[in-house]
Amino acid sequence: MEIIHNGRKIVSAARRIGNSWLLETTIWPTQSDDADDPQLIQTIGAASESEDEAHAKAIEIGKQLIDTNCI
């Protein structure tokens, strides 16, 4: 899943690892793939989530990090 939020590109990935999801949120400093230094955040999602819910959670993490100026 890929979105633009406040001028920055956020891409999510979700992989099943055992009974949980490994969520990967990649945040670029701009909307372009060519921008330097994208940042990768990895978190664990609940096993009960669907793949769509896991992607949505990864995107929400990215939005929150951008909105709070953590990244």
Buried (B, 14 or more C-beta within 10 A) or exposed (E): BEEEBEEBBBBBBBEEEEEBBBBBBBBBBEEEEEEEEBEEBEEEBEEEBEEEBBBBBBBBBBBEBBEEEEB
